[in-house]
């Protein structure tokens, strides 16, 4: 089985909660990247890192069948 077929099979197990959490994870990752550029935001980067980690836990477990 090819890489794309395997990833598609894994992603199909996601329910709506997993999809939305993955979207939030991508959003917070974008905020972390934006935070690395000085003077764009004044919020501590650790808030974004914590939110990124929290949102990534359930989709990660479903994807890897844990």
Secondary structure, 3 states (H helix, E strand, C coil): CCHHHHHHHHHCCCCHHHHHHHHHHHHHHHHHHHHHCCCCCCCCHHHHHHHHHHHHHHHHHHHCCC
